[in-house]
Amino acid sequence: AVSGVLLVLLKQARRSISEQFSSLAQLVTDSNGALVVLKFLNQDLSAAMDPQDAPPVLPGLFRTAASGPDAPPSWLACATLRLVGVLYLLCKDSPERVRKYLIHYKAPFILRRLHRIENAQMQRLVLKLLKKQVRYLPRKWKQANMKAISAIYSLVPMSPLEDWLLNEPLGDTSTEGPTQADIRAANVEYNSSLLEHISSSVGVPGAPNGAGASAAAAA
């Protein structure tokens, strides 16, 4: 249930307000959430996985008591799928997190083992995560894993102009996008402005707006 709730929160924040998603993802990352997920996935989970896809999180909570054909996959199978989804959301738009967590902690070897599991939903998520890492991996790894790269081409949607399979050295990392420090500073600014807005809107009855904001901030 914890993995499902975390996945729902990240997905909903991503759909609604990008700043909320950025703040939540940074909070999870700063709490070593990505490392905890990798540690959980770094075990033999093949026996726990079912061929069927995991149900959506909220409807799945009400199906835990079902039996027979309507029974959902095991809790371990659902947790594994959802934690891979959480890891993908955390690293999807952050090349620095891909390098710092996925590449540094040998995530490709963990994901290759998960890709052998006969579950279409799991395989799609694993391929999406591998696609984010391929350009940072050495040529030797790519040559040894051409089957996985072919599967990425076949199953993962992409733009014809994407350069995810480049072999030449990467340029300056500052051109890849905002760093973790930039994201953290933007999150602090967003949370401060949000708190200021909430404080100013919660006024003391009969008091001017300024006094109400001061009282709320003091509280």
CORHUVEN-V61430 format. One record per residue. RES is the residue in three letters. PSI is psi in whole degrees, 0 to 359 (* if undefined). OMEGA is omega in degrees with one decimal (NA if undefined). BURIAL is I if it has 9 or more other ideal C-beta (glycine too) atoms within 8 Angstrom, else O. Layout:
RES&PSI&OMEGA&BURIAL ; RES&PSI&OMEGA&BURIAL
//
This chain:
ALA&323&-179.0&O ; VAL&315&179.4&O ; SER&322&178.9&I ; GLY&317&179.2&I ; VAL&317&179.2&I ; LEU&319&178.5&I ; LEU&318&179.0&I ; VAL&316&-179.8&I ; LEU&317&-179.8&I ; LEU&317&-179.6&I ; LYS&317&-178.8&I ; GLN&320&177.5&O ; ALA&323&179.6&I ; ARG&324&-179.7&I ; ARG&328&-171.8&O ; SER&289&-175.6&O ; ILE&122&-175.4&O ; SER&326&179.5&O ; GLU&324&177.5&I ; GLN&318&177.8&I ; PHE&316&-179.8&I ; SER&317&-179.5&I ; SER&317&-179.7&I ; LEU&316&179.4&I ; ALA&321&178.4&I ; GLN&322&177.9&I ; LEU&316&178.7&O ; VAL&319&-179.1&I ; THR&316&179.6&I ; ASP&337&176.9&O ; SER&14&-179.4&O ; ASN&30&179.7&O ; GLY&320&-179.7&I ; ALA&321&179.4&I ; LEU&322&178.2&I ; VAL&318&178.9&O ; VAL&315&179.3&I ; LEU&321&178.6&I ; LYS&321&178.3&O ; PHE&320&-177.2&I ; LEU&342&-177.4&I ; ASN&59&175.9&O ; GLN&168&-179.2&O ; ASP&105&-177.8&O ; LEU&8&-175.1&I ; SER&323&-178.4&O ; ALA&339&-177.6&O ; ALA&344&-174.3&O ; MET&143&175.7&I ; ASP&153&177.5&O ; PRO&331&-177.5&O ; GLN&153&179.1&O ; ASP&153&177.2&O ; ALA&143&178.5&I ; PRO&165&172.6&I ; PRO&154&-169.2&O ; VAL&304&-173.1&I ; LEU&313&174.7&O ; PRO&329&-178.9&O ; GLY&334&179.5&I ; LEU&334&-178.0&I ; PHE&359&-178.8&O ; ARG&7&-175.7&I ; THR&335&-178.4&O ; ALA&358&-177.5&O ; ALA&159&178.7&O ; SER&169&179.7&O ; GLY&210&-177.6&O ; PRO&333&-178.4&O ; ASP&359&-178.7&O ; ALA&136&178.9&O ; PRO&168&173.9&I ; PRO&167&179.9&I ; SER&159&-179.0&O ; TRP&327&179.9&O ; LEU&321&177.9&O ; ALA&315&179.1&I ; CYS&316&179.9&I ; ALA&320&-179.8&I ; THR&312&179.5&I ; LEU&316&-176.4&I ; ARG&327&177.7&I ; LEU&326&173.0&I ; VAL&321&175.5&I ; GLY&321&176.3&I ; VAL&315&179.6&I ; LEU&321&178.9&I ; TYR&317&179.9&I ; LEU&323&-179.7&I ; LEU&326&-173.0&I ; CYS&356&-170.9&I ; LYS&312&-174.2&O ; ASP&23&-177.0&O ; SER&92&177.8&I ; PRO&328&179.7&O ; GLU&321&176.8&I ; ARG&325&176.8&I ; VAL&314&-179.7&I ; ARG&317&-172.1&I ; LYS&325&-175.3&O ; TYR&305&-173.3&I ; LEU&311&-177.7&I ; ILE&314&-175.2&I ; HIS&324&-176.9&O ; TYR&26&170.8&O ; LYS&39&179.6&O ; ALA&327&179.6&I ; PRO&325&179.5&I ; PHE&323&176.8&O ; ILE&317&-176.9&I ; LEU&326&178.0&I ; ARG&324&177.1&I ; ARG&321&177.9&O ; LEU&330&-178.3&I ; HIS&340&178.7&I ; ARG&348&180.0&O ; ILE&134&-177.2&I ; GLU&72&177.6&O ; ASN&117&-173.2&I ; ALA&320&-179.3&O ; GLN&317&177.8&I ; MET&317&-177.8&I ; GLN&322&177.9&I ; ARG&315&-179.8&I ; LEU&318&179.7&I ; VAL&318&179.7&I ; LEU&323&176.7&I ; LYS&318&178.7&I ; LEU&319&178.1&I ; LEU&322&-179.9&I ; LYS&325&178.4&I ; LYS&341&-174.2&I ; GLN&344&-169.8&I ; VAL&319&-175.9&I ; ARG&342&178.9&I ; TYR&355&-176.4&O ; LEU&150&-177.6&I ; PRO&161&-179.6&O ; ARG&325&-179.1&O ; LYS&319&178.5&O ; TRP&319&-179.2&I ; LYS&319&179.8&I ; GLN&326&-179.0&O ; ALA&348&-176.1&O ; ASN&40&179.4&I ; MET&331&177.9&O ; LYS&317&178.0&O ; ALA&320&179.6&I ; ILE&321&176.2&I ; SER&322&177.7&O ; ALA&324&176.9&I ; ILE&314&177.5&I ; TYR&323&-173.7&O ; SER&325&-167.3&O ; LEU&342&-176.6&O ; VAL&121&177.6&I ; PRO&141&-180.0&O ; MET&161&176.9&O ; SER&146&177.9&O ; PRO&340&-176.9&O ; LEU&3&-179.3&O ; GLU&142&-177.3&O ; ASP&39&-173.5&O ; TRP&346&-176.7&I ; LEU&22&-178.8&O ; LEU&143&176.6&O ; ASN&338&-178.0&O ; GLU&157&-178.7&O ; PRO&147&178.5&O ; LEU&155&176.4&O ; GLY&201&179.0&O ; ASP&131&-178.3&O ; THR&340&179.7&I ; SER&343&179.5&O ; THR&355&-178.6&O ; GLU&340&-176.5&O ; GLY&186&-178.3&O ; PRO&142&176.5&O ; THR&173&177.6&I ; GLN&325&177.7&I ; ALA&319&177.7&O ; ASP&317&179.8&O ; ILE&318&-179.3&I ; ARG&319&178.9&I ; ALA&319&178.4&O ; ALA&323&178.5&I ; ASN&320&177.9&I ; VAL&318&179.2&O ; GLU&318&179.3&O ; TYR&314&-179.0&I ; ASN&325&177.9&I ; SER&315&179.3&O ; SER&325&177.3&O ; LEU&317&178.6&O ; LEU&321&178.2&O ; GLU&320&178.7&I ; HIS&316&179.7&O ; ILE&319&-179.3&I ; SER&321&-179.2&I ; SER&334&-179.5&I ; SER&343&178.0&O ; VAL&82&-176.6&O ; GLY&157&174.5&I ; VAL&131&-179.2&O ; PRO&128&177.6&O ; GLY&358&-179.0&O ; ALA&152&175.5&O ; PRO&164&-178.3&O ; ASN&319&-179.2&O ; GLY&317&179.3&O ; ALA&323&178.5&I ; GLY&319&178.8&I ; ALA&320&179.2&I ; SER&319&179.5&O ; ALA&319&179.7&I ; ALA&320&-179.9&I ; ALA&322&178.9&O ; ALA&325&178.9&O ; ALA&*&NA&O
//
